[in-house]
Amino acid sequence: MTENSIDDVLAQDFAYEVSAFGEYHTIEIGEGENQREVSDYNKKTFIKKLAFSKLLKEIEEPLREFRKGVFEFVPEKMLKIFLPSELDSIFGGKGEIDVDEMMQYAKVAPGLSDRLVKRFWAILKEFNQETLSTLLFFITGI
């Protein structure tokens, strides 16, 4: 978009649509600019405003609500004593995947041989954290 001409090619106003709960909502980029069409002249401004809106404005309200929920349990003054890395650990948990813990909570499908199941866990114990993370993503989708 920045390197090619978009005049007479792209019909885009200073707005974009988002889908939420099956409904589409038009989000204005800049006040009163949703009627302004993007052109070669203003496309860099459009890109900057779009990035600002998507990266900052869209998360503003959910982030405010998250903070409000956290402050119900932990006073804001108490959180200020933690480093960002410590808060990440507190809220995100341990970043290490424990195969023994996976074994403890896994449900094995009926009919699988004990030998096969033991071999599966033995292989997993040989995996590094990155490979375990990829496997966990594949299994859960998250």
N, C-alpha and C positions, 0 to 999 in steps of 0.2 A: 504494500500500500504506500509506503513512504518513498519507494524508488520508482514506482510506475504511476502514470497518469490515471486518475480515477474519474475525471470529468466525463460525463455522458456514459459512464460504465457502472458506477455505484450510486444507487439511490438510497442514501443514508442521511438521516437527520441527526442532530446532536441528542440522541436518545438511543436506548437499547431496551430489549424486552427480556424479562426473566419469567420463568415458570415456577410457580409455588402452589402446591396442593391442587394441581390440575388447572390452575388459572394463570393467564398471562398478564403481566403488569409492565407498563412502560415506565422506564426510569429516565428522567431528564438528566442530561449532563450539562450542568450549569443552569443558572436561573433564567428562564424565559428563552432558552436557546433551542427548544425542541422543534421549532419551526425552521431553524437555520439548517440548510443542507450542507453536507460535507463536500468540499471541493479540493482541488489541488492547493489552493491558496491557504485553506485552514485545516488541512488534514493532520498536521502535526499537533495543532491545538486540540483537535478531536481525540487523537490518540492519548495525549497527556491527560485530558479530562476523563476519558474512558478508563484508563488505568487507575487514576485516583479514585473514581467512583467504585470500580470493582474491587480494588485492593483495600480501600479504607472505608468508604461510605457504607458499603453493603454490610460490613461487619460491625459497624458502630453500635447499633442497637443491640444485637445479640451479645456483644462484648460488654456493654453496659449492664445488661441483665445478668450475665455471668458474674461480673464483679459484685453486683448487688447480692446475688446468692451466696458467694464466697464470704462476703462481709457479714452475712447473717450469722455465720458460725465462727469466723475468725476476724477480730477487729483489724481494721486497716493498719493501725499503728503496729500491730504484731507482725504483719506481713512485710513491713518495711525493713525488718532486721534480716530478712533472707536475701541471698543472692539469687538472680534468675535461675542459675543452674540448680540451686537447692529447691526452689519452687517447682521446677520441672520434675525433679525427682519426687517431690511430695505429691503433686497432682497427677503425674504421668506414671508413677510407679517405677519399678526396677526395669531397666532396659534389656535385661538378660533373659533368654528363654531357657527354662529349666526342663530338660527332658524327663527327669524323674517325676517332676510335678505333672507333666503332660501324661505320663504313664498312669499316675494316680487317678486322674480324672477322665481318661479316655474310655470310651465305650467300644468294646470289640464286638464286631458283628458275629452272630452265632454261626458255627460251621467252619470257622477258620482254625487251622491247626495251631497248637501251642508253639510248635517249632517255627512256623511262619511268623507268628506274632513276636516271639523272642528275637528272631532275626531282624524284623522291622525295627524294634527298639534298639538293637545293637548297632544297626546302621545309623539311626538317628543320633546316637551318642557319639558317633564319629564326625558328624556334621559340625562345621563352625557356626557361629552366631548368624552370619549373613545368610547361609544356606538354610538354617532353621527358620529364619525370618521369612525367607521366600516360600518355604514349605507351608508355614503357618498362614501366610497371605493366600496361598493357593487353596488351602483347606477351608479357610473361613471367609475369604473375600474382603477382609478388613485389615 
